[in-house]
Amino acid sequence: QVQLVESGGGLVQAGGSLRLSCAASGRTFSLYAMGWFRQAPGKEREFVARINRSGGSTYYADSVTGRFTTSRDNAKNAAYLQMNSLKPEDTAVYYCAADRSWADPDTFATMKPPYYGMSDWGKGTLVTVSS
């Protein structure tokens, strides 16, 4: 099990940028694939981005492709979500999540909310994008 703490959320104007961080406890961070998810008020939690253990493979939801970038630094036990060209519809609580397994895209597409097959979750950080 790994403990996750998100940070970096806040209020930003449309078109602006934010960088979210996810700090992980423990010495086995490199064994975990990481994911970013978000939940807007009154809506289901949705997938945003995933990154594999080495950081060599990343996948994004269509709604954020080209605007968001996920990365990780295994030496620092941290994952990141760089969000550019933010839109009001990006407003949500953003969660990072971890799991020892890495699902290929077809398999991941079958995963359901709220946990999408991820075992460990942070408590989230709020991102608000004003128009």
N, C-alpha and C positions, 0 to 999 in steps of 0.2 A: 504494500500500500504506500502511496505517496500523498503528502499533504500539499495542496496548491493554494496560492494566494495571488489574486489578480490585483493589478494597480494600473493607474494611468487614465482612468475614465474621467469624464468631466463634461463641461458645456462648451460647445464649439459652434461656430457659424457654418452654414452650408458652404461647401467648397474648401473647408479647412481640413486639418489633419490632426490625428492623435496617434500615439503609440502606446499600446497596451503591453504590459509585462505580466508574466506568470512565473512566480518564484516557487520552486519545488523543494521540498525537504528530502533528506536522505541521500545516500551515495549511489543510488541505482537509477538516477534520472535517465541516463543514456539507454536504459532498457525499455523505456516507455515511448510509445508513439503519443503525440500530442494533438489535441484538437481545440478549435475555438467554435463556440456556439453562442447564439444570442436569443433572447426572449423579449419581445415587445409586449407592452401591456395588453392583456386580453388575447394574446396569440400564443400558439404553441412554440416551444423552443425549436430553433432551426439551426442547421449546420451552416458554418461560415467557412472554415478552413481546417485542413489537416496537414500534419508533417510527420514523416517517419522518424525512426530512431536516430538516424545519422543526419537528418536534415536534407538528404538528397532527393526526396520526393515530396511534393506538395500538391494539394488539391484544393479547389475553391468552389464555393457555390457560384452559380452563374451570376447572381445579383451583385457579387463583389469582385468578380474576376476583372483584372486590370486596374483595380483601385486599392485592393488590400494585398498585403504580402505577409506571410508568416515565416518565421525563422526561429532558430534555437541556438543556444550556446551551452553545450553539454558541460563545459568546464565551469560554467557559472550556475548550472542547474536552473536554467531559465528558458522560457519561450516568449516569443514576441508576436504582436500583430500590429503591423504598420497600416494605418487606415488613412488613405488620401481621398480627396474629392468627396468628402462626406456629404450625405444627403439627409434630409429630415427623416426619411424612411429607414435610415440606419439607427435611429434612436432605439435603444434597448439596453437591457442588462446583458453584459458580455461575460461568458464563462469560459475558462479553460478546463480541459479535461485530459485525463491520461489513461492509457491502457497498454498492457504488455503486448497485446496482439496488434497486428497491422492488417487491416482488411483491404483487399484489392477494391478498386472503385465499384465493380459490379456487386461485390458482397456488401460493401458499405451502403450502397444504395438501398439495400433491403433493411437496414437498421432503422428502428423507429424511435421517435421521441418518447419520453424526455431524455433517455440516456444514450441512445444511439450505440449501444454496445460498449461504452466507455465506463471503466470501473471507478475512477476517482475524479472528483469534481471540486473546483473551488466555489467560493460563495458568490462570486460575480462582482463586476464593477459597472456602474451606470455610465452610459454614453448618451448624451443628449445633444442633438443637432438642431439648431434653430434655423428657421428659414429667413 
